[in-house]
């Protein structure tokens, strides 16, 4: 699962900053900022995850980051 490669602290910090950046850029939505201004160049997994979270549909996010439906369901069961 690609999700396991993410640094939780870096991800949390980045997620906390996105709305602030959105406000600074005077965007109507955080999604606009995430999809238009976060690089999806593959050099920063946390940034790529945030971009994908807002830009891709659920099935694609689950496949790309969680390894598909079955792996996602197993993870859900583990964290319940």
Secondary structure, DSSP 4 states (H G I P E B T S, - for coil): -GGGGS-HHHHHHHHHHHHHHHHHTT-S-HHHHHHHHS--SSS-HHHHHHHHHHHS-HHHHHHHHHSSHHHHHHHHHHH-
